[in-house]
Amino acid sequence: MASSGGGTAQPQGVAAAEADDNVVRLTDQGEAVALERGADSGEPVSPPTFETEIELKLGVDPLQLGRFEKLPFWQELAAAPSRQLISVYYDTADGALDRLGYRLRVRNKDSGFEQTLKQSGKATGLFSRGEWTCRQTGNEPDIGALGDVPLPEELRGLRGGDLSTICRIDVDRKTTMLQLPDGGKAELVLDLGQAMTDGSIVPLAEVELELKAGAPGQLFAIAHELNKLAPVRLQTRSKPEQVLDRQGDGGPAWKKAGPLNLRADQSVDDVLEAIFASSLAHLLANERCARERQHIEGVHQMRVATRRLRSALRLFRELLPAETSAALDRELKWLADTLGPARDMDVFRDELLDGVAVAVEDDEVVKALERRVIERQDEAYEAVAAAIASPRYTGLVLELLRWQVTRVWREQALDANSARLFQPIGTLAGELLGQAHRRTRRRGRGFARLPLAERHRVRLAVKKLRYTVEFFADLYDGPAHARYLKRLMRLQDDLGHLNDVATAERLLADVLGPRPKPALALAAGSILGWHRRGLHDEERKLVHDWRRFAKAGAFW
């Protein structure tokens, strides 16, 4: 598999391989297996090959394609001949291939057929994945025909009778080769067509940029050019996965961030790549849920992903190029600010309105107030959907992916600070944790006497500290770490409720307007009074939890 830096490594389980750019070809052993099968049996007519494919996929509205005509390379693509590709994708009845991270395809190729098995790439939009291919005279799938492929035990020996069609994709494809400024090459592909499964038809329009030689960063410059002329969408899933998504088979509606799986001997450079990869995957995994308003956690998890990225930029700011970091942070703040109102209205409606029935006796007043809240909630979600569909959001996602893949933080002068990028994270994590802990304690000094505005700043510091603790959780184990995190989480929950009530005051003032009806104003006042009383009752616990956290010993 290719590393995020663009290198090539021999995949496990493949013996006697030779590397050539981004292609690894099976030699003696693989060729002998393929040639023994013969060409008359519907088996391979050429030796199977393994290669690593690095590509960007961009969805586009077919009606917007004319906007790209001003680009010289697009004119070359438009003049290229088209060819029809018919691809049939297969899986077992229980979806074993998909579950274990593989896609199997048989496609028409010249006068015969080509069978391809692909490993699923990370869901971040840059497809860097293993791919095994062999030519066939027959169109039946047969994983065994691919030779010595490093497969899980469950998939070995699968034949055509074990597999069934999950979808068929027909496209007209145009292709041209681009010469990149660094001397490399990239293939530009336009696919227009449709996907068919279970009697339904889904239109497809997709631009693919596949790196043939050179640095992966060159793909992003082209993608940004396209995005400036017409809205494009980064496709994080393959064509069959997109089709199944539209049929409601897209997996969980929302998803929490995955583990980083760090080691103390990893370089800071590698840790930054891991944080960006995990946070971007987290953001994209919740994009559809937020856009389509499937669950309130969609927007919440997108905000968490955005905050994690901003926290990472601050945490490592002395090691990062200042100008590009600041530009990225501004775009992340834009996204966070756009998601904020929807999240605030979700919390207000889902949690803070619970006390309305107790605080307000007039049911009609309660319903009138709730209708206004719902209207604002709908407006906030419309803004979220518009933002996710915008070129600005696509540009941000492309930039985040570029940071991860090309490790943008390397693009700076070498000095004492930037050199620390290549030291083990185990030598730096304790220092960063200590700094974040001390900042938080300073912010909360004299906590019991702090006004609400200062406690809000304490809450932000606590949240940033928690992200830092979570980033480095893999490096520490034992009761001291568990005790510290427990106290920190309890304090964050306390301060979060405090902030929710403060936010409710602002939201109600906005919902009611400058001249609210007396009954609505009374209802709003009753709601706020109900929750303020709750904060008063919880004050002793809040101060106690702060003191317990402030006394927590360092686990690093």
Secondary structure, DSSP 8 states (H G I E B T S, - for coil): -B-TTS-B---TT--SEEEETTEEEE-HHHHHHHHHH-SSSSSBSS--EEEEEEEEEEEE-GGGGGGGGGSHHHHHHHHS-EEEEEEEEEE-TT-HHHHTTEEEEEEEETTEEEEEEEE---TTSEEEEEEEEEEESS-S--GGGG-S----GGGTT--GGG-EEEEEEEEEEEEEEEE-TTS-EEEEEEEEEEEEETTEEEEEEEEEEEEEES-THHHHHHHHHHHHHS-EEE--S-HHHHHHHHTT-S--S----------TTSBHHHHHHHHHHHHHHHHHHTHHHHHTT--HHHHHHHHHHHHHHHHHHHHTGGGS-HHHHHHHHHHHHHHHHHHHHHHHHHHHHHTGGGGHHHH---HHHHHHHHHHHHHHHHHHHHHHHHHHTSHHHHHHHHHHHHHHHHTGGGSS---TTGGGGGSBGGGTHHHHHHHHHHHHHHHTTTGGG--HHHHHHHHHHHHHHHHHHHHTGGG--SHHHHHHHHHHHHHHHHHHHHHHHHHHHHHHHHHH-SS--HHHHHHHHHHHHHHHHHHHHHHHHHHHHHHHHHT-----
